[in-house]
Amino acid sequence: MVLAGCEVIGESERLIPMPVPVDSTERAHVLIEFTGFRCVNCPKASAEAEVLKQTYGERLIVVAMHPASNPFTQGAAKYDYTCEEADVYYRYMGGNATTPFPTGNINFTSDEDGFLNDYPTWATLLAQQMSQPTEVHLSVQAMRDNNTNNITVTTTASADKMQDCRLVTWLIEDSIQGAQAMPDGSVNREYYHRHVLRMAAGDAWGENKTIPFTAVTVTTTMTLPDGCEPKHCSIVVAALDGNNRIINARQTTIQ
């Protein structure tokens, strides 16, 4: 019954955008991928996310979320990919235990169909948002203390005009090897789960910050959870407007 809710969408329905030059001063967008290791079609969505990532480079940040409230993330597995913040965002977008997987969202935005979009539509939706400018500019650095596993994230933010934002800081772990149900009904126990959200620093919706024209520096700390491989981890900082929409973001490795 669980697998019956997993969406099957033809490969021919996808729209692949043309490559876009990368400019570090431009706006970066966030593709939220709701996924689960029991979903047989989620590997197709993950492959689509990788195509888009290769197309847009640093202008696209992929964050894979495994909400515990959906049964596709539950059951016997070597690792627990879920985190509380994934459920916060999933419920905010209208997700529940019967929502078909895979599904996703770009920049926490919604349209007449709601927040959650099937993966063949991601390319079109992303292309529509890619040309939208931002008035908030970010740069991010992350340093880890090898003795304590504490991570210090330093975000430098400026704005074309004074902006009230919320800055959200995420810890992402990449290339986690573990079981995944596959489209042919098999189970791949050597599958690599990409861009997995592990935690947010503090509140899931971040902290309120007023971003001035002159740059302001914000320092955030978090502790690397047990079991996370530091060399596979990165930090994402996203700036949200008053409607919780992501208006810019940056991703950095942990030094």
C-alpha positions as CSV (number, residue, x, y, z in Angstrom):
1,M,0.0,0.0,0.0
2,V,2.9,2.3,0.8
3,L,4.5,1.8,-2.6
4,A,1.2,2.5,-4.4
5,G,1.5,6.1,-3.4
6,C,4.9,6.5,-5.2
7,E,4.5,8.6,-8.3
8,V,5.4,7.1,-11.7
9,I,6.1,9.9,-14.3
10,G,7.5,9.4,-17.8
11,E,11.0,10.4,-18.6
12,S,9.8,12.2,-21.7
13,E,7.9,14.7,-19.6
14,R,11.1,16.3,-18.3
15,L,12.3,19.7,-19.6
16,I,16.1,20.1,-19.4
17,P,17.2,23.8,-19.4
18,M,20.2,25.1,-21.2
19,P,23.4,25.7,-19.2
20,V,23.6,29.0,-17.3
21,P,26.9,30.7,-16.6
22,V,27.9,30.7,-12.9
23,D,28.5,34.0,-11.2
24,S,29.2,33.9,-7.5
25,T,27.6,37.3,-7.0
26,E,24.3,36.1,-8.4
27,R,21.3,34.6,-6.5
28,A,21.5,30.9,-5.7
29,H,18.3,28.8,-5.5
30,V,17.4,25.9,-3.3
31,L,15.8,22.7,-4.6
32,I,14.1,20.8,-1.8
33,E,13.8,17.1,-2.5
34,F,11.5,15.2,-0.3
35,T,12.6,11.6,-0.5
36,G,12.6,8.2,1.3
37,F,14.6,5.0,1.0
38,R,11.4,2.9,0.6
39,C,10.2,5.0,-2.4
40,V,10.9,3.1,-5.7
41,N,10.8,6.2,-7.8
42,C,12.8,8.5,-5.6
43,P,16.1,7.5,-7.4
44,K,14.6,9.0,-10.6
45,A,13.9,12.3,-8.8
46,S,17.4,12.3,-7.3
47,A,18.9,11.7,-10.8
48,E,16.8,14.7,-12.0
49,A,18.2,16.8,-9.2
50,E,21.7,15.9,-10.2
51,V,21.1,16.9,-13.8
52,L,19.8,20.3,-12.7
53,K,22.8,20.6,-10.3
54,Q,25.2,19.9,-13.1
55,T,23.4,22.4,-15.3
56,Y,23.3,25.3,-12.9
57,G,26.4,24.6,-10.8
58,E,26.8,26.8,-7.8
59,R,23.6,28.7,-8.6
60,L,21.6,25.6,-7.5
61,I,21.7,24.0,-4.0
62,V,20.0,20.7,-3.6
63,V,18.8,19.7,-0.1
64,A,17.3,16.2,0.3
65,M,14.8,15.9,3.2
66,H,13.6,12.7,4.7
67,P,10.5,13.6,6.8
68,A,9.7,11.0,9.5
69,S,6.0,11.6,9.1
70,N,6.0,9.9,5.7
71,P,6.2,6.1,5.8
72,F,8.6,6.0,2.8
73,T,11.3,7.1,5.3
74,Q,10.5,4.4,7.9
75,G,11.5,0.8,8.3
76,A,14.7,-1.3,8.6
77,A,17.7,0.7,7.4
78,K,21.3,1.0,8.4
79,Y,21.0,4.7,8.9
80,D,18.3,7.1,10.0
81,Y,18.1,9.8,7.4
82,T,15.3,11.7,9.1
83,C,15.5,14.9,11.1
84,E,13.0,17.1,12.9
85,E,13.5,20.1,10.6
86,A,12.6,18.0,7.6
87,D,9.2,17.4,9.1
88,V,8.7,21.1,10.0
89,Y,9.2,22.1,6.3
90,Y,7.2,19.1,5.0
91,R,4.2,19.9,7.1
92,Y,4.5,23.6,6.3
93,M,4.2,22.6,2.6
94,G,1.1,20.4,3.3
95,G,2.9,17.1,3.3
96,N,1.5,14.2,5.4
97,A,1.7,10.4,5.7
98,T,-0.2,9.8,2.4
99,T,1.6,12.4,0.2
100,P,3.1,10.5,-2.8
101,F,6.8,10.5,-3.1
102,P,9.0,11.8,-4.7
103,T,8.0,15.4,-4.5
104,G,9.8,18.7,-4.1
105,N,9.8,22.5,-3.9
106,I,12.0,25.4,-5.1
107,N,12.8,28.2,-2.7
108,F,9.8,27.5,-0.4
109,T,7.6,29.1,-3.0
110,S,4.0,28.0,-3.9
111,D,1.6,28.4,-6.8
112,E,-2.0,27.5,-7.6
113,D,-1.1,23.8,-7.1
114,G,0.5,24.4,-3.7
115,F,4.0,23.9,-2.6
116,L,4.8,20.3,-3.6
117,N,5.7,19.6,-7.2
118,D,6.4,16.4,-9.1
119,Y,10.0,16.0,-10.2
120,P,9.5,16.3,-14.0
121,T,8.3,19.9,-13.3
122,W,11.4,21.0,-11.4
123,A,13.4,22.0,-14.4
124,T,10.6,24.3,-15.7
125,L,9.9,25.8,-12.3
126,L,13.5,26.4,-11.7
127,A,14.0,28.0,-15.1
128,Q,11.2,30.4,-14.2
129,Q,12.8,31.5,-11.0
130,M,16.4,31.5,-12.2
131,S,16.1,34.9,-13.7
132,Q,14.7,36.5,-10.6
133,P,17.2,38.9,-8.9
134,T,17.9,39.2,-5.2
135,E,18.6,42.3,-3.0
136,V,20.4,40.2,-0.4
137,H,23.9,39.0,-0.9
138,L,25.7,36.3,1.1
139,S,29.1,34.7,1.6
140,V,29.6,31.9,4.1
141,Q,32.6,30.2,5.8
142,A,32.5,27.2,8.1
143,M,35.3,26.0,10.5
144,R,35.3,22.8,12.6
145,D,37.1,22.3,15.9
146,N,38.6,18.8,15.5
147,N,38.6,18.3,19.3
148,T,35.0,19.2,20.0
149,N,33.3,18.8,16.6
150,N,31.8,22.2,17.0
151,I,31.3,24.1,13.7
152,T,31.4,27.8,13.6
153,V,29.6,29.3,10.6
154,T,30.4,32.9,9.6
155,T,27.9,34.5,7.3
156,T,28.6,37.9,5.8
157,A,25.4,39.5,4.4
158,S,24.6,42.8,2.7
159,A,21.6,44.2,0.9
160,D,20.9,46.7,-1.8
161,K,18.5,48.3,0.7
162,M,17.8,47.5,4.3
163,Q,16.1,44.1,4.6
164,D,14.5,42.2,7.4
165,C,15.3,38.5,6.9
166,R,15.5,35.2,8.6
167,L,18.9,33.4,8.2
168,V,18.6,29.6,8.3
169,T,21.7,27.5,8.7
170,W,21.6,23.8,7.6
171,L,24.1,21.0,8.0
172,I,24.1,18.8,4.9
173,E,25.8,15.3,4.5
174,D,26.5,13.9,1.1
175,S,27.2,10.4,-0.2
176,I,25.8,8.3,2.6
177,Q,25.9,4.7,1.5
178,G,22.8,2.7,2.4
179,A,19.7,0.8,1.2
180,Q,17.3,2.3,-1.4
181,A,14.3,0.8,-3.1
182,M,14.8,1.0,-6.9
183,P,12.4,1.5,-9.8
184,D,12.7,-2.2,-10.9
185,G,11.6,-3.4,-7.4
186,S,15.0,-4.4,-6.2
187,V,16.9,-3.0,-3.2
188,N,20.3,-1.4,-3.8
189,R,22.2,-1.7,-0.5
190,E,25.1,0.3,-1.9
191,Y,23.1,3.3,-3.0
192,Y,24.5,6.8,-2.3
193,H,22.1,9.2,-0.7
194,R,23.0,12.7,-1.7
195,H,22.6,16.2,-0.1
196,V,20.9,14.9,3.1
197,L,19.7,17.5,5.6
198,R,21.0,16.5,9.0
199,M,20.0,19.4,11.1
200,A,19.4,23.2,11.4
201,A,21.2,25.4,13.8
202,G,18.7,26.6,16.4
203,D,15.1,27.1,15.2
204,A,14.1,25.4,11.9
205,W,13.2,28.8,10.5
206,G,16.4,30.5,11.5
207,E,16.8,33.8,13.3
208,N,15.6,37.3,12.5
209,K,18.3,39.6,11.1
210,T,18.2,43.1,9.7
211,I,20.6,43.2,6.7
212,P,22.0,46.7,6.0
213,F,23.5,48.1,2.9
214,T,26.9,47.8,4.6
215,A,27.9,44.2,5.3
216,V,27.0,42.6,8.6
217,T,28.6,39.4,10.0
218,V,26.5,36.7,11.7
219,T,28.2,33.9,13.6
220,T,26.3,30.6,14.2
221,T,27.6,27.5,16.0
222,M,26.4,23.9,15.9
223,T,27.9,20.5,16.8
224,L,28.5,17.8,14.2
225,P,26.2,14.9,15.1
226,D,27.7,11.5,15.9
227,G,28.0,9.4,12.9
228,C,28.3,12.2,10.4
229,E,31.4,12.1,8.2
230,P,33.0,15.5,8.3
231,K,34.6,15.3,4.9
232,H,31.2,14.7,3.4
233,C,29.4,17.5,5.2
234,S,28.7,21.1,4.1
235,I,26.9,24.1,5.4
236,V,24.0,25.9,3.6
237,V,22.8,29.3,4.7
238,A,19.5,30.6,3.3
239,A,18.0,34.0,3.6
240,L,14.2,34.0,3.9
241,D,11.8,36.9,3.4
242,G,8.8,37.7,5.4
243,N,6.8,35.0,3.6
244,N,9.4,32.3,4.3
245,R,10.5,32.3,0.7
246,I,14.2,31.8,0.1
247,I,15.6,34.8,-1.6
248,N,19.3,33.8,-1.7
249,A,21.5,31.0,-0.4
250,R,25.1,29.9,-0.3
251,Q,26.8,26.5,0.3
252,T,30.3,25.9,1.6
253,T,32.5,23.0,2.7
254,I,33.6,22.7,6.3
255,Q,37.2,23.5,6.8
